[in-house]
Amino acid sequence: MEELIARINELSRKNKTVGLTPEELTERAELRSKYMEQFKSNFRQQLDTIKFVEDEENEAEDEKPQH
């Protein structure tokens, strides 16, 4: 992932100074797409591991014996 970001940044700097060739524009678009796919995947994994305190409290209440 770090190499991907480094190359995207390198192309970005080059674009600001001298511009990019059509091949480099294509490469930049592909790299950005790969980066976004990885970012979304990582973010989704983080969201999947989140547990809400309210949900745990409700589960604990459901497990208590009813009188």
C-alpha positions as CSV (number, residue, x, y, z in Angstrom):
1,M,0.0,0.0,0.0
2,E,2.9,2.4,0.8
3,E,4.5,1.8,-2.6
4,L,1.1,2.5,-4.2
5,I,0.7,5.8,-2.4
6,A,4.3,6.7,-3.1
7,R,3.8,6.2,-6.9
8,I,0.5,8.1,-6.9
9,N,2.3,11.0,-5.1
10,E,5.2,10.9,-7.5
11,L,2.8,11.1,-10.5
12,S,0.9,13.9,-8.8
13,R,4.1,16.0,-8.3
14,K,5.1,15.3,-11.9
15,N,1.7,16.4,-13.1
16,K,2.0,19.7,-11.3
17,T,5.4,20.4,-12.7
18,V,5.8,19.1,-16.2
19,G,2.6,17.2,-16.9
20,L,2.0,13.5,-17.5
21,T,2.1,11.4,-20.7
22,P,-1.0,9.6,-21.7
23,E,0.5,6.4,-20.4
24,E,1.2,8.0,-17.0
25,L,-2.4,9.4,-16.9
26,T,-3.6,5.8,-17.4
27,E,-1.3,4.5,-14.8
28,R,-2.4,7.1,-12.3
29,A,-6.0,6.3,-12.9
30,E,-5.4,2.6,-12.4
31,L,-3.3,3.2,-9.2
32,R,-6.0,5.5,-7.8
33,S,-8.6,2.8,-8.5
34,K,-6.5,0.2,-6.8
35,Y,-6.0,2.5,-3.8
36,M,-9.7,3.2,-3.4
37,E,-10.5,-0.6,-3.6
38,Q,-8.0,-1.3,-0.9
39,F,-9.1,1.6,1.2
40,K,-12.8,0.6,1.0
41,S,-11.9,-3.0,1.9
42,N,-9.8,-2.0,4.9
43,F,-12.5,0.4,6.1
44,R,-15.2,-2.2,5.7
45,Q,-13.1,-4.7,7.8
46,Q,-12.8,-2.1,10.5
47,L,-16.5,-1.4,10.5
48,D,-17.3,-5.1,10.7
49,T,-15.3,-5.4,13.9
50,I,-17.1,-2.6,15.7
51,K,-19.3,-3.7,18.5
52,F,-21.9,-1.2,19.9
53,V,-22.1,-1.0,23.6
54,E,-25.9,-0.6,23.5
55,D,-26.1,-3.9,21.6
56,E,-24.0,-5.7,24.3
57,E,-26.1,-4.1,27.1
58,N,-29.3,-5.3,25.4
59,E,-27.9,-8.8,25.0
60,A,-26.9,-8.9,28.7
61,E,-30.4,-7.8,29.7
62,D,-32.0,-10.5,27.5
63,E,-29.9,-13.1,29.2
64,K,-30.9,-12.1,32.7
65,P,-33.5,-14.4,34.4
66,Q,-37.0,-12.9,34.3
67,H,-38.9,-12.9,37.7
